[in-house]
């Protein structure tokens, strides 16, 4: 797997394999690009951690997730075998079967915003919220 938070890429790679302009908004365009690149080029992982000070708020991250659902669907359509193994895809397929998913999605979103909950519970709630958004797209 290729995660694209901090990349060093040769120019010839970018020139031969462009980002898909069909992706719009936030999310997944870099992961989809990396899936294509990894088929043609050797990928080397360097442990070069990068940090930043401006961590997103729950509201900002939820907004990004809301934008990313169509991009996730596009990636799943183009790379079904890879995406089928993603935990977020598996969760989305399970959540899709639930009656009342829009109501549950609101509860998941509220759980992520509930500051008295333990951080782990809030993070899990936010991941479920993302999967519930993706359930509508896959």
C-alpha positions as CSV (number, residue, x, y, z in Angstrom):
1,X,0.0,0.0,0.0
2,X,1.1,3.5,-0.7
3,X,0.1,6.3,1.7
4,X,0.7,9.8,0.2
5,X,1.1,12.1,3.2
6,X,4.7,13.1,2.4
7,X,6.1,12.1,-1.0
8,X,9.3,12.5,-2.9
9,X,8.6,11.6,-6.5
10,X,10.8,11.7,-9.6
11,X,9.8,14.1,-12.3
12,X,9.6,11.3,-14.9
13,X,7.0,9.5,-12.8
14,X,4.8,12.5,-12.6
15,X,5.2,13.2,-16.3
16,X,4.2,9.6,-17.2
17,X,1.4,9.2,-14.7
18,X,-0.8,12.2,-14.0
19,X,-3.4,12.7,-11.3
20,X,-6.9,11.9,-12.5
21,X,-8.7,15.2,-13.2
22,X,-12.0,13.5,-12.6
23,X,-11.5,13.7,-8.9
24,X,-13.0,16.8,-7.4
25,X,-13.0,18.2,-3.9
26,X,-11.0,16.7,-1.1
27,X,-9.7,13.2,-0.8
28,X,-8.5,10.0,-2.5
29,X,-7.0,11.5,-5.7
30,X,-3.5,10.9,-4.3
31,X,-4.2,7.4,-3.2
32,X,-5.7,6.4,-6.5
33,X,-2.7,8.0,-8.3
34,X,-0.4,5.9,-6.1
35,X,-2.2,2.7,-7.0
36,X,-1.6,3.4,-10.6
37,X,2.1,4.4,-10.1
38,X,2.9,1.4,-7.9
39,X,1.9,-0.9,-10.9
40,X,4.6,0.7,-13.1
41,X,7.3,1.9,-10.8
42,X,9.1,0.6,-7.7
43,X,7.9,2.3,-4.6
44,X,10.4,2.7,-1.7
45,X,9.2,3.8,1.8
46,X,11.5,6.1,3.7
47,X,10.6,6.6,7.4
48,X,10.5,10.4,7.2
49,X,7.8,11.5,9.6
50,X,6.1,14.9,8.9
51,X,4.1,16.8,11.4
52,X,2.1,20.0,11.4
53,X,0.6,22.3,14.0
54,X,-2.8,23.0,12.4
55,X,-4.7,19.8,13.2
56,X,-8.2,19.8,11.9
57,X,-11.2,20.3,14.1
58,X,-13.9,17.6,14.1
59,X,-16.1,19.9,12.0
60,X,-13.4,20.5,9.4
61,X,-12.5,16.8,9.2
62,X,-16.2,15.8,8.9
63,X,-16.6,18.4,6.1
64,X,-13.7,16.9,4.3
65,X,-15.2,13.4,4.7
66,X,-18.5,14.7,3.3
67,X,-16.6,16.0,0.2
68,X,-14.6,12.8,-0.2
69,X,-17.5,10.3,-0.7
70,X,-17.8,10.7,-4.5
71,X,-14.0,10.4,-4.8
72,X,-14.0,7.2,-2.7
73,X,-16.6,5.8,-5.0
74,X,-14.6,6.7,-8.0
75,X,-11.5,5.0,-6.6
76,X,-13.5,1.9,-5.7
77,X,-14.9,1.7,-9.2
78,X,-11.4,1.9,-10.7
79,X,-9.6,-0.4,-8.3
80,X,-12.2,-2.7,-6.9
81,X,-9.9,-5.5,-5.8
82,X,-7.7,-3.2,-3.8
83,X,-10.5,-1.1,-2.2
84,X,-12.5,-4.2,-1.3
85,X,-9.8,-4.9,1.3
86,X,-10.1,-1.5,2.9
87,X,-11.7,-1.5,6.4
88,X,-13.7,1.7,5.4
89,X,-15.1,-0.1,2.4
90,X,-16.1,-3.1,4.3
91,X,-17.7,-1.0,7.0
92,X,-19.6,1.1,4.3
93,X,-21.0,-2.1,2.7
94,X,-22.2,-3.3,6.1
95,X,-23.7,0.1,7.1
96,X,-25.4,0.3,3.7
97,X,-27.7,-2.5,4.8
98,X,-28.9,-0.8,8.0
99,X,-32.4,0.8,8.0
100,X,-32.4,4.3,9.2
101,X,-28.8,5.0,8.2
102,X,-29.2,8.8,7.9
103,X,-30.3,9.0,11.5
104,X,-27.5,6.7,12.6
105,X,-25.0,8.9,10.7
106,X,-26.2,12.0,12.6
107,X,-25.6,10.1,15.9
108,X,-22.1,9.1,14.7
109,X,-21.3,12.7,13.8
110,X,-22.6,13.9,17.2
111,X,-20.5,11.3,19.0
112,X,-17.4,12.6,17.3
113,X,-18.2,16.1,18.6
114,X,-19.0,15.0,22.2
115,X,-16.0,16.3,24.1
116,X,-16.7,14.3,27.3
117,X,-16.3,11.0,25.5
118,X,-12.9,9.4,25.5
119,X,-10.7,10.4,22.5
120,X,-10.7,6.8,21.2
121,X,-14.5,6.6,21.2
122,X,-14.7,10.0,19.4
123,X,-12.2,8.9,16.8
124,X,-14.1,5.6,16.3
125,X,-17.4,7.6,15.9
126,X,-15.7,9.8,13.3
127,X,-14.5,6.7,11.3
128,X,-18.0,5.2,11.5
129,X,-19.4,8.6,10.2
130,X,-17.0,8.5,7.3
131,X,-18.0,4.9,6.5
132,X,-21.7,5.8,6.7
133,X,-21.1,8.6,4.2
134,X,-19.3,6.2,1.9
135,X,-22.2,3.7,2.3
136,X,-24.3,6.1,0.1
137,X,-21.5,6.2,-2.5
138,X,-20.6,2.5,-2.9
